[in-house]
Amino acid sequence: MALSYSEFKKKEIKQEGKIEVLREMINDGKSLEDIRHMNKYLKLPEEVKE
């Protein structure tokens, strides 16, 4: 199924946000364990989180 441009941009922005969260965790000196856990959480399908 093709995405409209605005839907694509929204998904792209969500992805950027996830990357930013992980980057901040690394900068805050979080343990690798915490970062891995957060990364798993961020990979959940959008329907599960909402």
N, C-alpha and C positions, 0 to 999 in steps of 0.2 A: 504494500500500500504506500503510495507516494505521500510525502508530507508537503503541506503548503510551506511557503518561505517563512511565514511568521512562526509556524509550529516548529520548523527546523531551528530558527533562531532561539526560540524558548528552550528547546532541548540543549542547544549549544551553550546557552547561558547557565542552565542547570549544571551541565558538565563542568563548566568553568568554576562554578561555585564549589562543587565537590573537590576539585583540584586545589582550590584556594584553602578550603578547610584543612585538607591534608598537609598543605604547605605550612600553614600556621601551626599545626600540631608539631611538625618537625622543628620549626623555629622555636617553639616553646620548650623544646627538649623532652617531648613525650617519649616514652619507651616504644620500641619497635612493636611490642605486643599490643599496646594501646592503638597505635597507628593501623596495624593489621586489622584489629577489631573494628575500628571506624571505617576502614576501607570496605570490609564485608558489608557493614550496615549501609554504606552509601551505594553499594551495587544492587540493593534490593529493587525490585520493580516499583515504579511510582505508585501503582494501585495498592501495594501492601502498606506503604507508609502513610497514605492519606486517610 
